[in-house]
Amino acid sequence: MIVFQYIILIASILFLGAYFVIDRKHWREIVLAAVISAIWVSIAGIYNYKDTNIVILGFNLYPFFAWTAGLVILKAAYEKLGKLKYLKATVFYIVVLLLLEFIGYNYMGIQLNSNYPGLFGLPLMHAPWYSQVYYLTIGPVYLLLMILLGKTKQNKE
């Protein structure tokens, strides 16, 4: 099922490019998401997939672009929410993340070359505990960073 990683990689790159071209003021949120993703992919030490690895100079491109695009999509969704937008965005992020992890692992064959148990014994997020914590928290943390940097508005209602 190698094809799915390539499709996701290409779609992520095209999305990021289009998002930037449509409104160039988004460059800061893309850069922040890319920096966070690059640091994570570099230090996590988990991104060795069973089927294929799209690696340049020891850096796996698939998780880098997928994480970067995912964080930027979360930020774009956050901007469209009304009252309690941070809470809604956090719930949205966790639900979508778990759903995509389940589909990716069980139906697309996107699996790490490891034997870690799934999150809470579920057939998803088969990674070390620190990766599971990262996966569940990085979306809300990214939004907080965007709020603190003044790149998005917090709706306090």
GUDO-83390 format. One record per residue: residue number from 1; x, y, z of N, C-alpha, C in turn; chain. Coordinates in pm, whole numbers, always signed. Each point is the difference from the previous one (the first is absolute). Layout:
BEGIN
<resi=NUM	nu=X	nv=Y	nw=Z	cau=X	cav=Y	caw=Z	cu=X	cv=Y	cw=Z	chain=A>
...
end
This chain:
BEGIN
<resi=1	nu=+83	nv=-120	nw=+0	cau=-83	cav=+120	caw=+0	cu=+87	cv=+126	cw=+0	chain=A>
<resi=2	nu=+113	nv=-12	nw=-63	cau=+97	cav=+109	caw=-8	cu=-62	cv=+126	cw=-60	chain=A>
<resi=3	nu=-93	nv=-17	nw=-89	cau=-56	cav=+112	caw=-74	cu=-63	cv=+105	cw=+91	chain=A>
<resi=4	nu=-58	nv=-41	nw=+113	cau=-66	cav=+96	caw=+88	cu=+98	cv=+101	cw=+60	chain=A>
<resi=5	nu=+119	nv=-44	nw=+36	cau=+99	cav=+94	caw=+53	cu=+37	cv=+104	cw=-105	chain=A>
<resi=6	nu=+16	nv=-42	nw=-124	cau=+33	cav=+94	caw=-106	cu=-115	cv=+97	cw=-26	chain=A>
<resi=7	nu=-122	nv=-51	nw=+2	cau=-117	cav=+86	caw=-21	cu=-8	cv=+105	cw=+112	chain=A>
<resi=8	nu=+17	nv=-43	nw=+124	cau=-6	cav=+92	caw=+114	cu=+115	cv=+100	cw=-7	chain=A>
<resi=9	nu=+118	nv=-45	nw=-35	cau=+116	cav=+89	caw=-13	cu=-26	cv=+107	cw=-106	chain=A>
<resi=10	nu=-42	nv=-41	nw=-118	cau=-25	cav=+95	caw=-109	cu=-114	cv=+94	cw=+35	chain=A>
<resi=11	nu=-108	nv=-53	nw=+58	cau=-113	cav=+85	caw=+40	cu=+42	cv=+102	cw=+105	chain=A>
<resi=12	nu=+85	nv=-40	nw=+94	cau=+47	cav=+91	caw=+104	cu=+83	cv=+113	cw=-60	chain=A>
<resi=13	nu=+90	nv=-35	nw=-90	cau=+84	cav=+102	caw=-64	cu=-86	cv=+96	cw=-83	chain=A>
<resi=14	nu=-95	nv=-55	nw=-77	cau=-87	cav=+84	caw=-82	cu=-87	cv=+92	cw=+87	chain=A>
<resi=15	nu=-53	nv=-54	nw=+110	cau=-80	cav=+82	caw=+91	cu=+83	cv=+115	cw=+56	chain=A>
<resi=16	nu=+119	nv=-30	nw=+51	cau=+84	cav=+105	caw=+59	cu=+35	cv=+107	cw=-103	chain=A>
<resi=17	nu=+33	nv=-43	nw=-121	cau=+31	cav=+96	caw=-106	cu=-119	cv=+87	cw=-34	chain=A>
<resi=18	nu=-116	nv=-61	nw=-16	cau=-122	cav=+75	caw=-33	cu=-38	cv=+94	cw=+113	chain=A>
<resi=19	nu=+10	nv=-46	nw=+123	cau=-35	cav=+81	caw=+116	cu=+87	cv=+125	cw=+7	chain=A>
<resi=20	nu=+128	nv=-17	nw=-33	cau=+92	cav=+114	caw=-1	cu=-30	cv=+94	cw=-117	chain=A>
<resi=21	nu=-24	nv=-55	nw=-117	cau=-23	cav=+82	caw=-119	cu=-131	cv=+78	cw=+12	chain=A>
<resi=22	nu=-102	nv=-62	nw=+56	cau=-130	cav=+67	caw=+13	cu=+11	cv=+125	cw=+87	chain=A>
<resi=23	nu=+76	nv=-10	nw=+107	cau=+18	cav=+117	caw=+87	cu=+138	cv=-10	cw=+64	chain=A>
<resi=24	nu=+92	nv=+77	nw=-50	cau=+140	cav=-8	caw=+44	cu=+21	cv=+36	cw=+147	chain=A>
<resi=25	nu=-100	nv=+59	nw=+65	cau=+16	cav=+32	caw=+142	cu=+2	cv=-127	cw=+87	chain=A>
<resi=26	nu=-33	nv=-114	nw=-59	cau=+1	cav=-127	caw=+75	cu=+140	cv=-59	cw=+16	chain=A>
<resi=27	nu=+101	nv=+66	nw=-51	cau=+133	cav=-59	caw=+2	cu=+49	cv=-28	cw=+142	chain=A>
<resi=28	nu=-35	nv=+83	nw=+97	cau=+49	cav=-22	caw=+137	cu=-58	cv=-127	cw=+62	chain=A>
<resi=29	nu=-129	nv=-24	nw=-22	cau=-59	cav=-121	caw=+56	cu=+53	cv=-125	cw=-68	chain=A>
<resi=30	nu=+31	nv=+10	nw=-130	cau=+60	cav=-113	caw=-71	cu=+141	cv=-25	cw=+52	chain=A>
<resi=31	nu=+77	nv=+106	nw=+18	cau=+137	cav=-14	caw=+51	cu=-1	cv=-59	cw=+141	chain=A>
<resi=32	nu=-87	nv=+49	nw=+88	cau=-6	cav=-54	caw=+136	cu=-37	cv=-148	cw=-3	chain=A>
<resi=33	nu=-99	nv=-36	nw=-80	cau=-40	cav=-141	caw=-10	cu=+116	cv=-84	cw=-56	chain=A>
<resi=34	nu=+71	nv=+54	nw=-98	cau=+113	cav=-73	caw=-59	cu=+114	cv=-18	cw=+99	chain=A>
<resi=35	nu=+29	nv=+103	nw=+78	cau=+106	cav=-10	caw=+101	cu=-37	cv=-104	cw=+106	chain=A>
<resi=36	nu=-122	nv=+6	nw=+50	cau=-46	cav=-98	caw=+99	cu=+9	cv=-140	cw=-58	chain=A>
<resi=37	nu=-47	nv=-18	nw=-123	cau=+1	cav=-132	caw=-63	cu=+142	cv=-49	cw=-25	chain=A>
<resi=38	nu=+88	nv=+88	nw=-46	cau=+138	cav=-39	caw=-27	cu=+71	cv=-43	cw=+128	chain=A>
<resi=39	nu=-20	nv=+74	nw=+107	cau=+61	cav=-37	caw=+127	cu=-53	cv=-135	cw=+45	chain=A>
<resi=40	nu=-131	nv=-19	nw=-7	cau=-61	cav=-125	caw=+45	cu=+50	cv=-119	cw=-83	chain=A>
<resi=41	nu=-5	nv=+12	nw=-132	cau=+41	cav=-111	caw=-86	cu=+148	cv=-31	cw=+20	chain=A>
<resi=42	nu=+80	nv=+102	nw=+25	cau=+144	cav=-19	caw=+20	cu=+33	cv=-71	cw=+131	chain=A>
<resi=43	nu=-70	nv=+37	nw=+108	cau=+38	cav=-55	caw=+131	cu=-83	cv=-119	cw=+44	chain=A>
<resi=44	nu=-116	nv=-22	nw=-61	cau=-89	cav=-107	caw=+46	cu=+62	cv=-138	cw=-16	chain=A>
<resi=45	nu=+71	nv=-21	nw=-108	cau=+64	cav=-128	caw=-24	cu=-96	cv=-115	cw=-26	chain=A>
<resi=46	nu=-121	nv=+28	nw=-43	cau=-98	cav=-107	caw=-20	cu=-41	cv=-19	cw=-145	chain=A>
<resi=47	nu=+36	nv=+91	nw=-88	cau=-56	cav=+0	caw=-134	cu=+77	cv=-89	cw=-98	chain=A>
<resi=48	nu=-20	nv=-130	nw=+19	cau=+48	cav=-102	caw=-92	cu=-121	cv=-86	cw=-30	chain=A>
<resi=49	nu=-54	nv=+14	nw=-121	cau=-124	cav=-68	caw=-36	cu=+27	cv=-138	cw=-60	chain=A>
<resi=50	nu=-100	nv=-88	nw=+11	cau=+14	cav=-137	caw=-50	cu=+14	cv=-5	cw=-151	chain=A>
<resi=51	nu=-80	nv=+74	nw=-72	cau=-3	cav=-11	caw=-146	cu=+100	cv=+89	cw=-71	chain=A>
<resi=52	nu=-3	nv=+127	nw=+31	cau=+87	cav=+92	caw=-72	cu=+39	cv=+117	cw=+90	chain=A>
<resi=53	nu=+116	nv=+53	nw=-27	cau=+48	cav=+117	caw=+72	cu=+52	cv=+98	cw=-104	chain=A>
<resi=54	nu=-53	nv=+120	nw=+3	cau=+39	cav=+104	caw=-95	cu=+100	cv=+89	cw=+74	chain=A>
<resi=55	nu=+127	nv=-35	nw=-13	cau=+105	cav=+58	caw=+83	cu=+102	cv=+75	cw=-85	chain=A>
<resi=56	nu=+35	nv=+120	nw=+46	cau=+108	cav=+78	caw=-60	cu=+95	cv=+39	cw=+112	chain=A>
<resi=57	nu=+125	nv=-39	nw=-14	cau=+103	cav=+29	caw=+100	cu=-43	cv=-45	cw=+140	chain=A>
<resi=58	nu=-63	nv=-115	nw=+9	cau=-42	cav=-55	caw=+128	cu=-128	cv=+61	cw=+57	chain=A>
<resi=59	nu=-66	nv=+87	nw=-76	cau=-120	cav=+69	caw=+47	cu=-120	cv=-52	cw=-77	chain=A>
<resi=60	nu=-98	nv=-55	nw=+73	cau=-118	cav=-59	caw=-64	cu=-100	cv=+110	cw=-36	chain=A>
<resi=61	nu=-23	nv=+16	nw=-128	cau=-84	cav=+109	caw=-51	cu=-149	cv=-20	cw=+27	chain=A>
<resi=62	nu=-46	nv=-125	nw=-4	cau=-143	cav=-26	caw=+17	cu=-53	cv=+54	cw=+133	chain=A>
<resi=63	nu=+56	nv=-38	nw=+116	cau=-57	cav=+54	caw=+124	cu=+22	cv=+151	cw=+14	chain=A>
<resi=64	nu=+110	nv=+52	nw=-54	cau=+25	cav=+143	caw=+8	cu=-109	cv=+80	cw=-70	chain=A>
<resi=65	nu=-28	nv=-33	nw=-125	cau=-101	cav=+75	caw=-74	cu=-141	cv=-28	cw=+51	chain=A>
<resi=66	nu=-26	nv=-124	nw=+41	cau=-133	cav=-31	caw=+53	cu=-26	cv=+78	cw=+129	chain=A>
<resi=67	nu=+97	nv=+3	nw=+91	cau=-16	cav=+76	caw=+125	cu=-13	cv=+149	cw=-28	chain=A>
<resi=68	nu=+84	nv=+53	nw=-88	cau=-5	cav=+143	caw=-31	cu=-137	cv=+38	cw=-56	chain=A>
<resi=69	nu=-47	nv=-76	nw=-99	cau=-131	cav=+29	caw=-59	cu=-111	cv=-17	cw=+103	chain=A>
<resi=70	nu=+9	nv=-103	nw=+83	cau=-103	cav=-22	caw=+101	cu=-12	cv=+115	cw=+99	chain=A>
<resi=71	nu=+114	nv=+53	nw=+43	cau=-3	cav=+113	caw=+94	cu=-58	cv=+125	cw=-67	chain=A>
<resi=72	nu=+37	nv=+23	nw=-124	cau=-52	cav=+117	caw=-72	cu=-150	cv=-15	cw=-25	chain=A>
<resi=73	nu=-45	nv=-120	nw=-32	cau=-144	cav=-24	caw=-18	cu=-73	cv=+26	cw=+131	chain=A>
<resi=74	nu=+58	nv=-44	nw=+111	cau=-61	cav=+26	caw=+131	cu=-14	cv=+150	cw=+23	chain=A>
<resi=75	nu=+103	nv=+76	nw=-30	cau=-4	cav=+146	caw=+17	cu=-107	cv=+62	cw=-88	chain=A>
<resi=76	nu=-11	nv=-48	nw=-124	cau=-103	cav=+52	caw=-92	cu=-140	cv=-32	cw=+53	chain=A>
<resi=77	nu=-18	nv=-120	nw=+53	cau=-130	cav=-39	caw=+57	cu=-31	cv=+85	cw=+123	chain=A>
<resi=78	nu=+100	nv=+22	nw=+82	cau=-16	cav=+81	caw=+121	cu=-54	cv=+138	cw=-34	chain=A>
<resi=79	nu=+51	nv=+60	nw=-106	cau=-42	cav=+134	caw=-40	cu=-147	cv=+6	cw=-40	chain=A>
<resi=80	nu=-57	nv=-112	nw=-40	cau=-139	cav=-4	caw=-47	cu=-100	cv=-28	cw=+113	chain=A>
<resi=81	nu=+49	nv=-36	nw=+117	cau=-89	cav=-36	caw=+110	cu=-49	cv=+124	cw=+73	chain=A>
<resi=82	nu=-114	nv=-7	nw=+62	cau=-57	cav=+115	caw=+71	cu=+37	cv=-2	cw=+147	chain=A>
<resi=83	nu=-100	nv=+1	nw=+84	cau=+23	cav=+1	caw=+145	cu=+72	cv=-127	cw=+43	chain=A>
<resi=84	nu=+80	nv=+15	nw=+106	cau=+77	cav=-112	caw=+57	cu=+86	cv=-68	cw=-107	chain=A>
<resi=85	nu=+58	nv=+79	nw=-87	cau=+73	cav=-56	caw=-113	cu=+119	cv=-85	cw=+39	chain=A>
<resi=86	nu=+71	nv=+34	nw=+108	cau=+115	cav=-82	caw=+40	cu=-46	cv=-138	cw=+45	chain=A>
<resi=87	nu=-104	nv=-5	nw=+78	cau=-55	cav=-129	caw=+46	cu=-50	cv=-81	cw=-119	chain=A>
<resi=88	nu=-74	nv=+63	nw=-89	cau=-51	cav=-70	caw=-119	cu=+115	cv=-50	cw=-87	chain=A>
<resi=89	nu=+101	nv=+83	nw=-18	cau=+114	cav=-39	caw=-83	cu=+76	cv=-116	cw=+62	chain=A>
<resi=90	nu=+13	nv=+0	nw=+132	cau=+69	cav=-109	caw=+69	cu=-76	cv=-131	cw=-16	chain=A>
<resi=91	nu=-129	nv=+3	nw=+20	cau=-82	cav=-121	caw=-17	cu=+5	cv=-46	cw=-146	chain=A>
<resi=92	nu=-13	nv=+95	nw=-93	cau=+9	cav=-32	caw=-143	cu=+133	cv=-68	cw=-30	chain=A>
<resi=93	nu=+109	nv=+57	nw=+49	cau=+133	cav=-53	caw=-24	cu=+12	cv=-144	cw=+49	chain=A>
<resi=94	nu=-40	nv=-25	nw=+123	cau=+16	cav=-134	caw=+57	cu=-88	cv=-102	cw=-73	chain=A>
<resi=95	nu=-123	nv=+35	nw=-29	cau=-90	cav=-92	caw=-70	cu=+54	cv=-31	cw=-140	chain=A>
<resi=96	nu=+38	nv=+102	nw=-75	cau=+51	cav=-21	caw=-135	cu=+131	cv=-77	cw=+3	chain=A>
<resi=97	nu=+88	nv=+34	nw=+93	cau=+128	cav=-71	caw=+12	cu=-23	cv=-148	cw=+24	chain=A>
<resi=98	nu=-84	nv=-35	nw=+97	cau=-26	cav=-140	caw=+31	cu=-65	cv=-72	cw=-117	chain=A>
<resi=99	nu=-92	nv=+67	nw=-66	cau=-66	cav=-59	caw=-117	cu=+101	cv=-26	cw=-113	chain=A>
<resi=100	nu=+83	nv=+99	nw=-29	cau=+100	cav=-16	caw=-106	cu=+105	cv=-105	cw=+35	chain=A>
<resi=101	nu=+41	nv=-4	nw=+127	cau=+94	cav=-103	caw=+44	cu=-60	cv=-140	cw=-17	chain=A>
<resi=102	nu=-126	nv=-15	nw=+36	cau=-68	cav=-130	caw=-13	cu=-8	cv=-41	cw=-146	chain=A>
<resi=103	nu=-46	nv=+90	nw=-85	cau=-13	cav=-30	caw=-143	cu=+137	cv=-27	cw=-62	chain=A>
<resi=104	nu=+96	nv=+84	nw=+31	cau=+134	cav=-17	caw=-55	cu=+63	cv=-133	cw=+37	chain=A>
<resi=105	nu=-12	nv=-37	nw=+125	cau=+62	cav=-124	caw=+48	cu=-74	cv=-123	cw=-52	chain=A>
<resi=106	nu=-132	nv=+0	nw=+11	cau=-79	cav=-121	caw=-28	cu=-41	cv=-17	cw=-145	chain=A>
<resi=107	nu=-17	nv=+108	nw=-76	cau=-51	cav=-11	caw=-135	cu=+98	cv=+45	cw=-107	chain=A>
<resi=108	nu=+94	nv=+87	nw=+35	cau=+97	cav=+47	caw=-99	cu=+136	cv=-67	cw=+17	chain=A>
<resi=109	nu=+17	nv=-73	nw=+109	cau=+126	cav=-69	caw=+23	cu=+116	cv=+90	cw=+36	chain=A>
<resi=110	nu=-28	nv=+120	nw=+49	cau=+107	cav=+91	caw=+41	cu=+38	cv=-37	cw=+143	chain=A>
<resi=111	nu=+108	nv=-78	nw=+12	cau=+39	cav=-54	caw=+130	cu=+149	cv=+16	cw=+22	chain=A>
<resi=112	nu=+32	nv=+37	nw=+123	cau=+141	cav=+8	caw=+37	cu=+58	cv=-141	cw=+5	chain=A>
<resi=113	nu=+127	nv=-11	nw=-26	cau=+69	cav=-128	caw=+8	cu=+41	cv=-23	cw=+146	chain=A>
<resi=114	nu=-101	nv=-26	nw=+84	cau=+22	cav=-18	caw=+144	cu=-111	cv=-88	cw=+56	chain=A>
<resi=115	nu=+9	nv=-31	nw=+126	cau=-100	cav=-84	caw=+65	cu=-60	cv=+69	cw=+122	chain=A>
<resi=116	nu=-16	nv=+129	nw=-4	cau=-58	cav=+72	caw=+113	cu=-150	cv=-26	cw=+8	chain=A>
<resi=117	nu=-53	nv=-4	nw=+121	cau=-146	cav=-18	caw=+14	cu=-73	cv=+126	cw=-44	chain=A>
<resi=118	nu=-126	nv=-16	nw=-37	cau=-81	cav=+114	caw=-40	cu=-43	cv=+82	cw=+121	chain=A>
<resi=119	nu=-44	nv=+120	nw=-25	cau=-47	cav=+91	caw=+104	cu=-117	cv=-64	cw=+75	chain=A>
<resi=120	nu=+13	nv=-16	nw=+129	cau=-103	cav=-59	caw=+86	cu=-45	cv=-137	cw=-50	chain=A>
<resi=121	nu=+90	nv=-74	nw=-66	cau=-32	cav=-132	caw=-52	cu=-81	cv=+2	cw=-128	chain=A>
<resi=122	nu=-22	nv=+117	nw=-56	cau=-78	cav=+14	caw=-123	cu=+91	cv=-21	cw=-122	chain=A>
<resi=123	nu=-58	nv=-37	nw=-115	cau=+81	cav=-23	caw=-120	cu=+38	cv=+130	cw=-71	chain=A>
<resi=124	nu=+67	nv=+89	nw=+72	cau=+46	cav=+126	caw=-57	cu=+114	cv=+56	cw=+84	chain=A>
<resi=125	nu=+75	nv=+87	nw=-59	cau=+109	cav=+69	caw=+67	cu=+98	cv=-97	cw=+68	chain=A>
<resi=126	nu=+52	nv=-95	nw=-77	cau=+97	cav=-98	caw=+50	cu=+138	cv=+66	cw=+5	chain=A>
<resi=127	nu=+30	nv=+61	nw=+110	cau=+125	cav=+75	caw=+15	cu=+34	cv=+5	cw=+150	chain=A>
<resi=128	nu=+122	nv=+42	nw=+32	cau=+37	cav=+13	caw=+142	cu=-91	cv=+100	cw=+71	chain=A>
<resi=129	nu=-6	nv=-9	nw=+131	cau=-89	cav=+85	caw=+79	cu=+25	cv=+149	cw=-27	chain=A>
<resi=130	nu=+127	nv=+40	nw=-12	cau=+30	cav=+141	caw=-20	cu=-53	cv=+49	cw=-136	chain=A>
<resi=131	nu=-4	nv=-88	nw=-98	cau=-58	cav=+36	caw=-129	cu=-151	cv=+15	cw=+11	chain=A>
<resi=132	nu=-63	nv=-88	nw=+74	cau=-144	cav=+10	caw=+20	cu=-36	cv=+130	cw=+70	chain=A>
<resi=133	nu=+78	nv=+38	nw=+100	cau=-23	cav=+128	caw=+69	cu=+19	cv=+116	cw=-98	chain=A>
<resi=134	nu=+107	nv=-5	nw=-78	cau=+25	cav=+105	caw=-99	cu=-116	cv=+11	cw=-97	chain=A>
<resi=135	nu=-41	nv=-113	nw=-57	cau=-108	cav=+0	caw=-98	cu=-126	cv=+66	cw=+56	chain=A>
<resi=136	nu=-35	nv=-33	nw=+123	cau=-124	cav=+51	caw=+58	cu=+8	cv=+146	cw=+44	chain=A>
<resi=137	nu=+120	nv=+51	nw=+22	cau=+13	cav=+136	caw=+53	cu=+55	cv=+104	cw=-97	chain=A>
<resi=138	nu=+68	nv=-40	nw=-105	cau=+67	cav=+100	caw=-83	cu=-97	cv=+93	cw=-72	chain=A>
<resi=139	nu=-117	nv=-47	nw=-37	cau=-98	cav=+88	caw=-65	cu=-40	cv=+116	cw=+90	chain=A>
<resi=140	nu=-50	nv=-30	nw=+121	cau=-34	cav=+109	caw=+92	cu=+120	cv=+88	cw=+37	chain=A>
<resi=141	nu=+118	nv=-59	nw=+13	cau=+120	cav=+78	caw=+31	cu=+31	cv=+95	cw=-116	chain=A>
<resi=142	nu=-9	nv=-48	nw=-122	cau=+24	cav=+83	caw=-118	cu=-97	cv=+119	cw=-2	chain=A>
<resi=143	nu=-128	nv=-26	nw=+27	cau=-97	cav=+109	caw=+4	cu=+34	cv=+101	cw=+110	chain=A>
<resi=144	nu=+40	nv=-49	nw=+117	cau=+40	cav=+91	caw=+108	cu=+118	cv=+87	cw=-43	chain=A>
<resi=145	nu=+97	nv=-60	nw=-67	cau=+114	cav=+78	caw=-49	cu=-45	cv=+107	cw=-100	chain=A>
<resi=146	nu=-93	nv=-35	nw=-86	cau=-51	cav=+99	caw=-97	cu=-73	cv=+113	cw=+73	chain=A>
<resi=147	nu=-74	nv=-33	nw=+103	cau=-71	cav=+103	caw=+79	cu=+102	cv=+89	cw=+71	chain=A>
<resi=148	nu=+99	nv=-62	nw=+65	cau=+101	cav=+77	caw=+73	cu=+83	cv=+89	cw=-92	chain=A>
<resi=149	nu=+24	nv=-46	nw=-122	cau=+76	cav=+80	caw=-96	cu=-87	cv=+105	cw=-68	chain=A>
<resi=150	nu=-129	nv=+1	nw=+33	cau=-91	cav=+99	caw=-57	cu=-37	cv=-27	cw=-145	chain=A>
<resi=151	nu=+17	nv=-124	nw=-45	cau=-30	cav=-35	caw=-140	cu=-142	cv=-53	cw=-18	chain=A>
<resi=152	nu=-75	nv=-6	nw=+110	cau=-139	cav=-38	caw=-7	cu=-72	cv=+65	cw=+118	chain=A>
<resi=153	nu=-128	nv=+10	nw=-12	cau=-78	cav=+65	caw=+106	cu=-70	cv=-105	cw=+84	chain=A>
<resi=154	nu=+0	nv=+23	nw=+129	cau=-68	cav=-88	caw=+95	cu=-140	cv=+57	cw=+24	chain=A>
<resi=155	nu=-102	nv=-80	nw=-21	cau=-136	cav=+38	caw=+27	cu=-32	cv=-41	cw=+143	chain=A>
<resi=156	nu=-17	nv=+95	nw=+88	cau=-17	cav=-29	caw=+143	cu=-144	cv=-23	cw=+41	chain=A>
<resi=157	nu=-92	nv=+0	nw=-94	cau=-140	cav=-19	caw=+35	cu=-30	cv=-145	cw=+25	chain=A>
end
